[in-house]
Amino acid sequence: MSGDDRAGEFGPIYLPALQRIRDLWLELEPLVDVTSYDDIVAPTELHISLSDGLSNAESARLDIQWSKQGMYSFHYVDSDNVNWRFDRHPNTHSPEIHFHPPPNAATTTAEPSCIDVTEVSLVTRAIHAMWRAAYEDDDSAQLNSASNPP
């Protein structure tokens, strides 16, 4: 997600949240290949690499930010260059909590997110559950279709 997509204060990155998100994905998802941070000294983003992706993608990655203000971005990109993301941040294009659908996660196509929860573990579990359902059923329409997940 670019800073151009945000219209207000996102806040500083909250490392304990990124650590919790990493731990949950490692616990919940057998396709996690490796996790890393963009900067070992002052991380601003968590990267989760997956050994498979949606549809025909051979691999995928989630790039995740979580701020001390509870703002977040879970950005998925795969080897077929399919993108989607769940965001919570002030903006001018959609509700504060929103979803950018595949295939390109364009700012102009943002829609309200089905995720109503805001606690880091619950948001993470919701996104994982919807990704897993879309993966197993080969149906990206399931990414933002649950009723108040998790």
VOLUM-615582 format. One record per residue: residue number from 1; x, z, y of N, C-alpha, C, O, CB in turn. Coordinates in nm, 3 decimals, always signed. Atoms other than C-alpha are relative to their C-alpha. Glycine has a CB too. Layout:
N
[site NUM; [X; Z; Y]; [X; Z; Y]; [X; Z; Y]; [X; Z; Y]; [X; Z; Y]]
...
END
This chain:
150
[site 1; [+0.086; +0.000; -0.118]; [+0.000; +0.000; +0.000]; [+0.089; +0.000; +0.122]; [+0.189; +0.073; +0.126]; [-0.097; +0.123; +0.001]]
[site 2; [-0.077; +0.004; -0.123]; [+0.134; -0.083; +0.341]; [-0.057; +0.096; +0.102]; [-0.175; +0.130; +0.097]; [+0.004; -0.141; +0.056]]
[site 3; [+0.045; -0.086; -0.108]; [+0.116; +0.142; +0.642]; [-0.105; -0.068; +0.087]; [-0.182; -0.001; +0.155]; [+0.116; +0.043; +0.085]]
[site 4; [+0.097; +0.075; -0.079]; [-0.089; -0.135; +0.805]; [-0.143; +0.025; -0.049]; [-0.239; +0.003; +0.026]; [+0.031; -0.149; -0.006]]
[site 5; [+0.131; -0.025; +0.058]; [-0.377; -0.040; +0.575]; [-0.058; +0.133; +0.048]; [-0.178; +0.156; +0.034]; [+0.010; -0.001; -0.152]]
[site 6; [+0.042; -0.134; -0.043]; [-0.394; +0.311; +0.721]; [-0.024; +0.003; +0.150]; [+0.051; -0.057; +0.227]; [+0.105; +0.105; -0.039]]
[site 7; [+0.031; -0.006; -0.143]; [-0.555; +0.389; +1.054]; [+0.008; +0.142; +0.054]; [-0.032; +0.165; +0.168]; [-0.138; -0.055; +0.024]]
[site 8; [-0.011; -0.138; -0.045]; [-0.485; +0.763; +1.078]; [+0.111; +0.071; -0.072]; [+0.194; +0.009; -0.138]; [-0.131; +0.073; -0.021]]
[site 9; [-0.105; -0.083; +0.057]; [-0.268; +1.046; +0.962]; [-0.011; +0.009; -0.151]; [-0.112; +0.055; -0.204]; [-0.004; +0.138; +0.061]]
[site 10; [-0.008; -0.013; +0.146]; [-0.167; +1.025; +0.595]; [+0.065; +0.133; -0.035]; [+0.024; +0.200; -0.130]; [+0.081; -0.118; -0.061]]
[site 11; [-0.069; -0.127; +0.020]; [+0.066; +1.322; +0.616]; [+0.123; -0.014; -0.087]; [+0.142; -0.116; -0.152]; [-0.092; +0.100; -0.061]]
[site 12; [-0.121; +0.003; +0.081]; [+0.394; +1.408; +0.448]; [-0.032; +0.008; -0.149]; [-0.133; +0.065; -0.189]; [+0.093; +0.114; +0.038]]
[site 13; [+0.018; +0.002; +0.145]; [+0.431; +1.355; +0.073]; [+0.013; +0.141; -0.055]; [+0.095; +0.221; -0.010]; [+0.105; -0.094; -0.067]]
[site 14; [+0.004; -0.132; +0.063]; [+0.355; +1.658; -0.145]; [+0.058; -0.013; -0.140]; [-0.011; -0.054; -0.233]; [-0.147; +0.057; -0.005]]
[site 15; [-0.071; +0.017; +0.126]; [+0.611; +1.663; -0.427]; [-0.066; +0.073; -0.117]; [-0.072; +0.016; -0.226]; [+0.143; +0.047; +0.015]]
[site 16; [+0.066; -0.064; +0.115]; [+0.430; +1.924; -0.643]; [-0.120; -0.080; -0.054]; [-0.147; -0.076; -0.174]; [-0.047; +0.138; +0.040]]
[site 17; [+0.111; +0.084; +0.047]; [+0.130; +1.688; -0.659]; [+0.054; -0.117; -0.082]; [-0.001; -0.149; -0.187]; [-0.084; -0.052; +0.119]]
[site 18; [-0.058; +0.111; +0.076]; [+0.349; +1.396; -0.769]; [+0.051; +0.048; -0.136]; [+0.039; -0.024; -0.235]; [+0.114; -0.065; +0.080]]
[site 19; [-0.047; -0.056; +0.128]; [+0.503; +1.619; -1.037]; [-0.117; +0.025; -0.094]; [-0.107; -0.001; -0.214]; [+0.078; +0.130; +0.024]]
[site 20; [+0.119; -0.025; +0.082]; [+0.156; +1.720; -1.161]; [-0.057; -0.132; -0.053]; [-0.095; -0.141; -0.169]; [-0.106; +0.076; +0.081]]
[site 21; [+0.049; +0.132; +0.041]; [+0.044; +1.355; -1.169]; [+0.088; -0.056; -0.111]; [+0.037; -0.106; -0.211]; [-0.004; -0.097; +0.121]]
[site 22; [-0.094; +0.046; +0.103]; [+0.356; +1.261; -1.365]; [-0.024; +0.072; -0.132]; [-0.034; +0.008; -0.237]; [+0.145; +0.022; +0.046]]
[site 23; [+0.022; -0.078; +0.122]; [+0.300; +1.544; -1.615]; [-0.130; -0.038; -0.070]; [-0.134; -0.047; -0.192]; [+0.000; +0.149; +0.033]]
[site 24; [+0.128; +0.038; +0.061]; [-0.064; +1.446; -1.668]; [+0.007; -0.137; -0.066]; [-0.041; -0.153; -0.178]; [-0.110; +0.001; +0.106]]
[site 25; [-0.011; +0.132; +0.062]; [+0.014; +1.079; -1.729]; [+0.084; +0.006; -0.127]; [+0.053; -0.061; -0.225]; [+0.061; -0.101; +0.099]]
[site 26; [-0.082; -0.014; +0.121]; [+0.287; +1.178; -1.976]; [-0.079; +0.066; -0.112]; [-0.062; +0.031; -0.229]; [+0.125; +0.083; +0.031]]
[site 27; [+0.083; -0.069; +0.099]; [+0.038; +1.407; -2.152]; [-0.113; -0.088; -0.053]; [-0.143; -0.086; -0.172]; [-0.059; +0.127; +0.061]]
[site 28; [+0.121; +0.074; +0.034]; [-0.258; +1.167; -2.151]; [+0.024; -0.141; -0.055]; [-0.058; -0.191; -0.132]; [-0.086; -0.010; +0.119]]
[site 29; [-0.014; +0.143; +0.026]; [-0.112; +0.820; -2.194]; [+0.122; -0.035; -0.086]; [+0.236; -0.022; -0.041]; [+0.009; -0.074; +0.131]]
[site 30; [-0.111; +0.036; +0.087]; [+0.096; +0.705; -2.492]; [+0.076; -0.126; +0.044]; [+0.187; -0.150; -0.004]; [-0.051; -0.020; -0.140]]
[site 31; [-0.068; +0.122; -0.045]; [+0.184; +0.377; -2.315]; [+0.098; +0.024; +0.115]; [+0.161; -0.070; +0.162]; [-0.103; -0.101; +0.043]]
[site 32; [-0.099; -0.028; -0.105]; [+0.395; +0.554; -2.050]; [+0.138; -0.025; -0.059]; [+0.177; +0.034; -0.160]; [-0.013; +0.148; +0.054]]
[site 33; [-0.135; +0.036; +0.042]; [+0.740; +0.406; -2.085]; [+0.103; +0.091; +0.067]; [+0.188; +0.152; +0.002]; [+0.030; -0.147; +0.033]]
[site 34; [-0.094; -0.078; -0.079]; [+0.927; +0.583; -1.807]; [-0.066; +0.038; +0.132]; [-0.154; -0.033; +0.182]; [+0.133; -0.078; +0.024]]
[site 35; [+0.045; -0.039; -0.133]; [+0.858; +0.773; -1.486]; [+0.124; +0.018; +0.088]; [+0.232; +0.053; +0.040]; [-0.086; +0.132; -0.005]]
[site 36; [-0.112; -0.016; -0.094]; [+1.076; +0.782; -1.176]; [-0.056; +0.019; +0.140]; [-0.174; -0.002; +0.165]; [+0.097; -0.122; -0.006]]
[site 37; [+0.035; -0.010; -0.142]; [+1.074; +0.849; -0.804]; [+0.078; -0.106; +0.077]; [+0.184; -0.151; +0.033]; [+0.031; +0.143; +0.057]]
[site 38; [-0.067; +0.102; -0.081]; [+1.166; +0.601; -0.534]; [+0.131; +0.051; +0.058]; [+0.222; -0.028; +0.084]; [-0.091; -0.045; +0.112]]
[site 39; [-0.121; -0.060; -0.056]; [+1.429; +0.843; -0.400]; [+0.019; +0.135; -0.067]; [-0.071; +0.219; -0.062]; [-0.008; +0.015; +0.157]]
[site 40; [-0.022; -0.124; +0.074]; [+1.583; +1.125; -0.603]; [+0.013; +0.120; +0.092]; [-0.021; +0.232; +0.052]; [+0.123; -0.013; -0.087]]
[site 41; [-0.020; -0.110; -0.093]; [+1.665; +1.336; -0.296]; [-0.126; +0.032; +0.080]; [-0.163; +0.148; +0.095]; [+0.115; -0.032; +0.094]]
[site 42; [+0.120; -0.018; -0.082]; [+1.354; +1.284; -0.084]; [-0.109; -0.097; -0.045]; [-0.136; -0.195; +0.024]; [+0.032; -0.020; +0.152]]
[site 43; [+0.099; +0.096; +0.053]; [+1.083; +1.118; -0.298]; [-0.122; -0.015; +0.089]; [-0.171; +0.082; +0.147]; [-0.044; +0.044; -0.139]]
[site 44; [+0.124; +0.028; -0.071]; [+0.790; +0.952; -0.129]; [-0.100; -0.070; -0.090]; [-0.216; -0.088; -0.053]; [+0.027; -0.085; +0.124]]
[site 45; [+0.087; +0.073; +0.090]; [+0.649; +0.770; -0.430]; [+0.043; +0.023; -0.145]; [+0.162; +0.023; -0.178]; [+0.001; -0.151; +0.034]]
[site 46; [-0.021; -0.013; +0.144]; [+0.613; +0.825; -0.804]; [-0.029; -0.136; -0.063]; [-0.127; -0.202; -0.030]; [-0.092; +0.111; -0.061]]
[site 47; [+0.021; +0.124; +0.074]; [+0.651; +0.523; -1.034]; [-0.022; +0.035; -0.147]; [+0.057; +0.108; -0.208]; [+0.122; -0.098; +0.017]]
[site 48; [+0.029; -0.018; +0.142]; [+0.492; +0.523; -1.379]; [-0.003; -0.139; -0.063]; [-0.090; -0.220; -0.032]; [-0.135; +0.078; -0.024]]
[site 49; [-0.007; +0.130; +0.068]; [+0.592; +0.228; -1.597]; [-0.070; +0.011; -0.135]; [-0.050; +0.106; -0.210]; [+0.147; -0.046; -0.019]]
[site 50; [+0.077; +0.004; +0.125]; [+0.363; +0.134; -1.885]; [+0.050; -0.117; -0.085]; [+0.088; -0.221; -0.033]; [-0.152; -0.015; +0.029]]
[site 51; [-0.050; +0.102; +0.091]; [+0.461; -0.066; -2.192]; [-0.102; -0.109; -0.029]; [-0.075; -0.199; -0.109]; [+0.043; +0.064; -0.129]]
[site 52; [+0.103; +0.103; +0.013]; [+0.141; -0.272; -2.172]; [-0.086; +0.004; +0.126]; [-0.082; +0.101; +0.201]; [-0.087; +0.022; -0.129]]
[site 53; [+0.087; +0.005; -0.116]; [-0.108; -0.378; -1.908]; [-0.137; -0.053; -0.036]; [-0.167; -0.076; -0.153]; [+0.062; -0.086; +0.109]]
[site 54; [+0.134; +0.053; +0.023]; [-0.462; -0.503; -1.867]; [+0.006; -0.146; -0.041]; [+0.095; -0.220; -0.001]; [-0.086; +0.017; +0.126]]
[site 55; [+0.012; +0.138; +0.050]; [-0.565; -0.826; -2.038]; [+0.130; -0.045; -0.067]; [+0.175; +0.017; -0.163]; [-0.035; -0.096; +0.116]]
[site 56; [-0.119; +0.056; +0.064]; [-0.257; -1.034; -2.119]; [+0.132; +0.051; +0.056]; [+0.238; +0.006; +0.015]; [-0.003; -0.148; +0.012]]
[site 57; [-0.123; -0.051; -0.060]; [-0.008; -0.839; -1.909]; [+0.083; +0.074; -0.105]; [+0.029; +0.151; -0.186]; [-0.033; +0.095; +0.119]]
[site 58; [-0.090; -0.062; +0.097]; [+0.293; -0.727; -2.110]; [+0.053; +0.135; +0.046]; [+0.104; +0.212; -0.035]; [+0.116; -0.091; -0.027]]
[site 59; [-0.044; -0.129; -0.054]; [+0.377; -0.433; -1.881]; [-0.075; +0.025; +0.130]; [-0.136; -0.066; +0.186]; [+0.154; +0.003; +0.022]]
[site 60; [+0.067; -0.035; -0.125]; [+0.241; -0.250; -1.580]; [+0.071; +0.119; +0.063]; [+0.152; +0.187; -0.002]; [-0.151; +0.033; -0.025]]
[site 61; [-0.059; -0.113; -0.073]; [+0.341; +0.006; -1.318]; [-0.103; +0.056; +0.097]; [-0.178; -0.019; +0.160]; [+0.129; -0.042; +0.076]]
[site 62; [+0.078; -0.067; -0.104]; [+0.157; +0.259; -1.107]; [+0.097; +0.057; +0.102]; [+0.192; +0.126; +0.065]; [-0.091; +0.111; -0.060]]
[site 63; [-0.076; -0.058; -0.110]; [+0.307; +0.346; -0.769]; [-0.094; +0.097; +0.070]; [-0.201; +0.058; +0.118]; [+0.055; -0.111; +0.099]]
[site 64; [+0.092; -0.104; -0.043]; [+0.161; +0.674; -0.650]; [+0.058; +0.081; +0.115]; [+0.175; +0.121; +0.112]; [-0.035; +0.093; -0.117]]
[site 65; [-0.033; -0.090; -0.110]; [+0.168; +0.868; -0.325]; [-0.110; +0.105; +0.010]; [-0.228; +0.076; -0.013]; [+0.016; -0.078; +0.135]]
[site 66; [+0.097; -0.107; -0.024]; [-0.001; +1.203; -0.257]; [+0.055; +0.084; +0.114]; [+0.169; +0.130; +0.109]; [-0.024; +0.088; -0.130]]
[site 67; [-0.048; -0.073; -0.117]; [+0.021; +1.381; +0.077]; [-0.046; +0.145; +0.000]; [-0.136; +0.184; -0.074]; [-0.046; -0.069; +0.126]]
[site 68; [+0.037; -0.141; -0.017]; [+0.002; +1.746; +0.177]; [-0.141; +0.013; +0.055]; [-0.201; +0.120; +0.043]; [+0.100; +0.071; +0.093]]
[site 69; [+0.136; -0.001; -0.053]; [-0.329; +1.655; +0.343]; [-0.102; -0.047; -0.103]; [-0.221; -0.060; -0.072]; [-0.008; -0.089; +0.124]]
[site 70; [+0.091; +0.046; +0.106]; [-0.477; +1.536; +0.011]; [-0.031; -0.148; +0.004]; [-0.121; -0.195; -0.065]; [-0.127; +0.076; +0.008]]
[site 71; [+0.015; +0.146; -0.002]; [-0.449; +1.168; +0.098]; [+0.079; -0.057; -0.117]; [+0.179; +0.002; -0.159]; [+0.048; -0.061; +0.137]]
[site 72; [-0.071; +0.055; +0.115]; [-0.343; +0.943; -0.188]; [-0.013; -0.151; -0.009]; [-0.097; -0.213; +0.057]; [-0.051; +0.063; -0.128]]
[site 73; [+0.005; +0.140; +0.038]; [-0.273; +0.596; -0.319]; [+0.051; -0.011; -0.142]; [+0.163; +0.032; -0.173]; [+0.083; -0.090; +0.099]]
[site 74; [-0.039; +0.034; +0.138]; [-0.264; +0.492; -0.687]; [-0.005; -0.151; -0.007]; [-0.113; -0.209; -0.018]; [-0.094; +0.070; -0.109]]
[site 75; [-0.008; +0.146; -0.005]; [-0.146; +0.131; -0.684]; [+0.051; -0.053; -0.134]; [+0.161; -0.018; -0.177]; [+0.091; -0.048; +0.117]]
[site 76; [-0.034; +0.061; +0.128]; [-0.141; -0.066; -1.011]; [+0.045; -0.144; +0.023]; [-0.017; -0.217; +0.100]; [-0.121; +0.004; -0.098]]
[site 77; [-0.045; +0.139; +0.001]; [+0.057; -0.388; -1.055]; [+0.054; -0.028; -0.140]; [+0.120; +0.057; -0.200]; [+0.110; -0.028; +0.111]]
[site 78; [-0.047; +0.030; +0.135]; [+0.129; -0.564; -1.382]; [+0.081; -0.129; -0.004]; [+0.099; -0.197; +0.097]; [-0.118; -0.011; -0.096]]
[site 79; [-0.088; +0.117; +0.017]; [+0.347; -0.842; -1.522]; [-0.072; -0.132; +0.027]; [-0.006; -0.235; +0.044]; [+0.057; -0.001; -0.140]]
[site 80; [+0.077; +0.119; -0.038]; [+0.066; -1.093; -1.452]; [-0.030; -0.001; +0.149]; [-0.106; -0.086; +0.197]; [-0.131; -0.006; -0.079]]
[site 81; [+0.017; -0.014; -0.145]; [+0.079; -0.986; -1.084]; [-0.144; +0.034; +0.039]; [-0.191; -0.005; +0.146]; [+0.042; -0.128; +0.070]]
[site 82; [+0.132; -0.052; -0.032]; [-0.267; -0.828; -1.099]; [+0.019; +0.136; +0.068]; [+0.095; +0.220; +0.020]; [-0.091; +0.013; -0.129]]
[site 83; [-0.008; -0.123; -0.078]; [-0.309; -0.549; -0.843]; [-0.138; +0.060; +0.017]; [-0.237; -0.012; +0.030]; [+0.065; -0.025; +0.137]]
[site 84; [+0.119; -0.074; -0.044]; [-0.573; -0.284; -0.780]; [+0.048; +0.138; +0.043]; [+0.157; +0.181; +0.006]; [-0.109; +0.010; -0.114]]
[site 85; [-0.041; -0.134; -0.040]; [-0.565; +0.057; -0.618]; [-0.117; +0.086; +0.045]; [-0.215; +0.038; +0.102]; [+0.102; -0.009; +0.111]]
[site 86; [+0.088; -0.103; -0.050]; [-0.755; +0.375; -0.551]; [+0.072; +0.069; +0.114]; [+0.188; +0.109; +0.100]; [-0.041; +0.102; -0.112]]
[site 87; [-0.060; -0.061; -0.119]; [-0.691; +0.520; -0.204]; [-0.092; +0.104; +0.060]; [-0.214; +0.098; +0.050]; [+0.033; -0.108; +0.103]]
[site 88; [+0.070; -0.091; -0.090]; [-0.790; +0.810; +0.009]; [+0.088; +0.013; +0.123]; [+0.196; +0.071; +0.118]; [-0.029; +0.142; -0.067]]
[site 89; [-0.070; -0.010; -0.128]; [-0.680; +0.778; +0.369]; [-0.092; -0.051; +0.110]; [-0.183; -0.130; +0.085]; [+0.133; -0.082; -0.002]]
[site 90; [+0.079; +0.054; -0.112]; [-0.829; +0.719; +0.713]; [+0.031; -0.148; +0.018]; [+0.145; -0.192; +0.003]; [+0.031; +0.079; +0.131]]
[site 91; [-0.017; +0.143; -0.020]; [-0.885; +0.351; +0.783]; [-0.119; -0.056; +0.077]; [-0.215; +0.016; +0.106]; [+0.017; -0.074; -0.134]]
[site 92; [+0.109; +0.064; -0.073]; [-1.105; +0.104; +0.964]; [-0.081; -0.096; -0.086]; [-0.176; -0.156; -0.037]; [+0.056; -0.074; +0.119]]
[site 93; [+0.062; +0.103; +0.083]; [-1.212; -0.111; +0.667]; [-0.097; +0.052; -0.105]; [-0.166; -0.028; -0.167]; [+0.106; -0.077; -0.067]]
[site 94; [+0.082; -0.052; +0.109]; [-1.399; +0.123; +0.431]; [-0.012; +0.152; +0.012]; [+0.049; +0.212; +0.101]; [+0.061; -0.038; -0.137]]
[site 95; [+0.003; -0.146; +0.001]; [-1.491; +0.484; +0.354]; [+0.140; +0.056; -0.025]; [+0.226; -0.015; -0.077]; [-0.100; +0.052; -0.107]]
[site 96; [-0.132; -0.061; +0.019]; [-1.197; +0.726; +0.345]; [+0.047; -0.008; -0.146]; [+0.164; -0.036; -0.171]; [-0.004; +0.147; +0.045]]
[site 97; [-0.033; +0.012; +0.142]; [-1.207; +0.728; -0.038]; [-0.053; -0.135; -0.047]; [-0.174; -0.159; -0.046]; [-0.060; +0.120; -0.085]]
[site 98; [+0.041; +0.136; +0.031]; [-1.210; +0.368; -0.157]; [+0.085; -0.061; -0.111]; [+0.185; -0.004; -0.155]; [+0.008; -0.086; +0.124]]
[site 99; [-0.063; +0.074; +0.109]; [-1.105; +0.116; -0.421]; [+0.024; -0.144; +0.045]; [-0.064; -0.207; +0.102]; [-0.088; +0.004; -0.129]]
[site 100; [-0.033; +0.140; -0.025]; [-0.929; -0.217; -0.377]; [+0.004; -0.069; -0.136]; [+0.096; -0.043; -0.215]; [+0.139; -0.016; +0.078]]
[site 101; [+0.012; +0.059; +0.135]; [-1.034; -0.431; -0.679]; [+0.105; -0.106; -0.029]; [+0.168; -0.161; +0.061]; [-0.138; -0.060; -0.017]]
[site 102; [-0.088; +0.110; +0.041]; [-0.825; -0.675; -0.880]; [-0.064; -0.132; +0.039]; [-0.186; -0.136; +0.060]; [+0.028; +0.005; -0.153]]
[site 103; [-0.136; +0.013; +0.048]; [-0.680; -0.926; -0.880]; [+0.108; +0.029; +0.102]; [+0.225; +0.041; +0.065]; [+0.019; -0.135; -0.051]]
[site 104; [-0.108; -0.015; -0.099]; [-0.499; -0.869; -0.550]; [-0.010; +0.124; +0.088]; [+0.074; +0.142; +0.177]; [+0.002; -0.120; +0.088]]
[site 105; [+0.013; -0.125; -0.076]; [-0.619; -0.533; -0.407]; [+0.003; -0.022; +0.151]; [+0.062; +0.057; +0.225]; [+0.110; +0.096; -0.039]]
[site 106; [-0.003; +0.035; -0.142]; [-0.676; -0.695; -0.069]; [-0.073; +0.106; +0.084]; [-0.173; +0.163; +0.042]; [-0.064; -0.137; +0.022]]
[site 107; [+0.061; -0.096; -0.093]; [-0.757; -0.469; +0.225]; [-0.143; -0.041; +0.031]; [-0.231; +0.045; +0.042]; [+0.083; +0.009; +0.130]]
[site 108; [+0.132; +0.048; -0.040]; [-1.057; -0.686; +0.311]; [-0.105; +0.013; -0.109]; [-0.225; -0.002; -0.082]; [+0.010; -0.144; +0.041]]
[site 109; [+0.097; -0.013; +0.108]; [-1.218; -0.633; -0.030]; [-0.022; +0.144; -0.043]; [-0.083; +0.168; -0.148]; [+0.045; -0.080; -0.119]]
[site 110; [+0.017; -0.141; +0.035]; [-1.210; -0.252; -0.030]; [-0.148; +0.035; -0.012]; [-0.232; -0.014; +0.064]; [+0.068; +0.091; +0.104]]
[site 111; [+0.137; -0.045; +0.022]; [-1.525; -0.088; -0.162]; [+0.000; +0.151; -0.022]; [+0.106; +0.208; -0.050]; [-0.064; -0.073; -0.123]]
[site 112; [+0.003; -0.144; +0.024]; [-1.642; +0.274; -0.195]; [+0.049; +0.033; -0.141]; [+0.018; -0.038; -0.237]; [-0.142; +0.056; +0.022]]
[site 113; [-0.050; -0.044; +0.130]; [-1.467; +0.457; -0.477]; [-0.108; +0.079; -0.073]; [-0.189; +0.146; -0.011]; [+0.128; +0.086; +0.016]]
[site 114; [+0.093; -0.081; +0.080]; [-1.667; +0.607; -0.761]; [+0.054; +0.141; -0.019]; [-0.015; +0.226; -0.076]; [-0.025; -0.066; -0.137]]
[site 115; [-0.061; -0.132; +0.013]; [-1.431; +0.906; -0.748]; [-0.043; +0.087; +0.117]; [-0.013; +0.056; +0.233]; [+0.156; -0.010; -0.007]]
[site 116; [+0.043; -0.093; -0.104]; [-1.587; +1.194; -0.557]; [+0.088; +0.123; +0.009]; [+0.092; +0.189; +0.113]; [-0.143; +0.043; -0.025]]
[site 117; [-0.085; -0.119; +0.002]; [-1.342; +1.468; -0.657]; [+0.123; -0.024; +0.086]; [+0.160; -0.139; +0.112]; [+0.042; +0.037; -0.144]]
[site 118; [-0.117; +0.015; -0.086]; [-1.038; +1.538; -0.441]; [+0.121; +0.080; -0.049]; [+0.230; +0.067; +0.006]; [-0.034; +0.043; +0.140]]
[site 119; [-0.111; -0.081; +0.052]; [-0.823; +1.781; -0.645]; [+0.092; -0.091; -0.081]; [+0.046; -0.178; -0.154]; [-0.053; +0.119; -0.089]]
[site 120; [-0.100; +0.091; +0.057]; [-0.500; +1.620; -0.770]; [-0.019; -0.024; -0.150]; [-0.012; -0.138; -0.195]; [+0.138; +0.055; +0.026]]
[site 121; [+0.015; +0.018; +0.146]; [-0.556; +1.682; -1.143]; [-0.126; -0.077; -0.035]; [-0.125; -0.160; -0.126]; [-0.002; +0.136; -0.070]]
[site 122; [+0.126; +0.069; +0.027]; [-0.916; +1.562; -1.133]; [+0.006; -0.146; +0.040]; [-0.044; -0.232; -0.033]; [-0.115; +0.069; +0.073]]
[site 123; [-0.015; +0.140; -0.043]; [-0.836; +1.246; -0.937]; [+0.086; -0.075; -0.102]; [+0.054; -0.187; -0.142]; [+0.064; -0.008; +0.142]]
[site 124; [-0.090; +0.063; +0.098]; [-0.551; +1.171; -1.178]; [-0.072; -0.026; -0.131]; [-0.060; -0.135; -0.187]; [+0.123; +0.088; -0.025]]
[site 125; [+0.074; +0.018; +0.125]; [-0.771; +1.226; -1.484]; [-0.106; -0.109; +0.014]; [-0.128; -0.187; -0.080]; [-0.065; +0.133; -0.043]]
[site 126; [+0.102; +0.103; -0.021]; [-1.044; +1.007; -1.335]; [+0.061; -0.139; -0.004]; [+0.010; -0.228; -0.071]; [-0.072; +0.023; +0.135]]
[site 127; [-0.064; +0.131; -0.004]; [-0.809; +0.718; -1.263]; [+0.053; -0.037; -0.139]; [+0.040; -0.151; -0.183]; [+0.115; -0.001; +0.104]]
[site 128; [-0.049; +0.029; +0.136]; [-0.648; +0.749; -1.604]; [-0.116; -0.040; -0.092]; [-0.104; -0.137; -0.166]; [+0.073; +0.122; -0.057]]
[site 129; [+0.114; +0.029; +0.090]; [-0.987; +0.755; -1.782]; [-0.056; -0.140; +0.026]; [-0.089; -0.211; -0.069]; [-0.112; +0.105; +0.020]]
[site 130; [+0.053; +0.133; -0.030]; [-1.107; +0.443; -1.601]; [+0.099; -0.109; -0.038]; [+0.059; -0.214; -0.089]; [-0.036; -0.011; +0.149]]
[site 131; [-0.100; +0.096; +0.043]; [-0.778; +0.261; -1.657]; [-0.003; -0.015; -0.152]; [+0.001; -0.127; -0.203]; [+0.141; +0.043; +0.047]]
[site 132; [-0.001; +0.004; +0.146]; [-0.786; +0.352; -2.026]; [-0.123; -0.075; -0.053]; [-0.111; -0.155; -0.146]; [+0.004; +0.144; -0.058]]
[site 133; [+0.122; +0.070; +0.043]; [-1.150; +0.232; -2.063]; [+0.014; -0.150; +0.026]; [-0.022; -0.231; -0.059]; [-0.124; +0.056; +0.074]]
[site 134; [-0.020; +0.142; -0.032]; [-1.066; -0.098; -1.889]; [+0.102; -0.062; -0.094]; [+0.086; -0.177; -0.137]; [+0.047; -0.017; +0.147]]
[site 135; [-0.104; +0.048; +0.092]; [-0.757; -0.135; -2.109]; [-0.057; -0.022; -0.140]; [-0.038; -0.128; -0.200]; [+0.117; +0.099; -0.005]]
[site 136; [+0.052; +0.008; +0.137]; [-0.935; -0.066; -2.438]; [-0.107; -0.107; -0.016]; [-0.115; -0.172; -0.121]; [-0.056; +0.134; -0.042]]
[site 137; [+0.109; +0.098; +0.007]; [-1.233; -0.290; -2.358]; [+0.037; -0.135; +0.062]; [-0.044; -0.227; +0.063]; [-0.123; +0.055; +0.068]]
[site 138; [-0.045; +0.121; -0.068]; [-1.029; -0.557; -2.178]; [-0.101; -0.042; +0.106]; [-0.146; -0.157; +0.111]; [+0.022; -0.114; -0.101]]
[site 139; [+0.105; +0.023; -0.099]; [-1.271; -0.525; -1.886]; [+0.035; +0.074; +0.130]; [+0.006; +0.192; +0.143]; [-0.137; +0.047; -0.054]]
[site 140; [-0.041; -0.063; -0.125]; [-1.134; -0.458; -1.537]; [-0.119; +0.044; +0.085]; [-0.101; +0.120; +0.181]; [+0.087; -0.095; +0.080]]
[site 141; [+0.118; -0.046; -0.074]; [-1.493; -0.413; -1.410]; [-0.024; +0.150; -0.021]; [-0.096; +0.212; +0.057]; [-0.125; -0.080; -0.045]]
[site 142; [+0.017; -0.142; +0.026]; [-1.474; -0.063; -1.560]; [+0.087; +0.089; +0.088]; [+0.073; +0.211; +0.087]; [+0.030; +0.029; -0.144]]
[site 143; [-0.093; -0.079; -0.081]; [-1.204; +0.044; -1.314]; [-0.069; +0.087; +0.105]; [-0.021; +0.196; +0.134]; [+0.097; -0.092; +0.068]]
[site 144; [+0.067; -0.076; -0.105]; [-1.449; +0.161; -1.047]; [-0.150; +0.010; -0.031]; [-0.235; -0.006; +0.057]; [+0.023; -0.067; +0.139]]
[site 145; [+0.141; +0.005; +0.038]; [-1.771; +0.193; -1.242]; [-0.054; +0.131; -0.057]; [-0.173; +0.139; -0.088]; [-0.019; -0.108; -0.100]]
[site 146; [+0.048; -0.126; +0.058]; [-1.789; +0.551; -1.371]; [-0.086; +0.077; +0.100]; [-0.077; +0.054; +0.221]; [+0.118; +0.088; -0.045]]
[site 147; [+0.083; -0.083; -0.086]; [-2.038; +0.801; -1.235]; [+0.069; +0.134; +0.020]; [+0.069; +0.220; -0.067]; [-0.141; +0.021; -0.061]]
[site 148; [-0.075; -0.119; -0.039]; [-1.833; +1.069; -1.058]; [+0.095; +0.047; -0.109]; [+0.080; +0.156; -0.163]; [-0.096; +0.112; +0.034]]
[site 149; [-0.097; -0.042; +0.101]; [-1.542; +1.075; -1.301]; [+0.085; +0.116; +0.050]; [+0.089; +0.135; +0.171]; [+0.088; -0.118; -0.040]]
[site 150; [-0.020; +0.015; +0.142]; [-1.370; +1.251; -1.472]; [-0.114; +0.064; -0.070]; [-0.119; +0.063; -0.193]; [+0.132; +0.059; -0.045]]
END
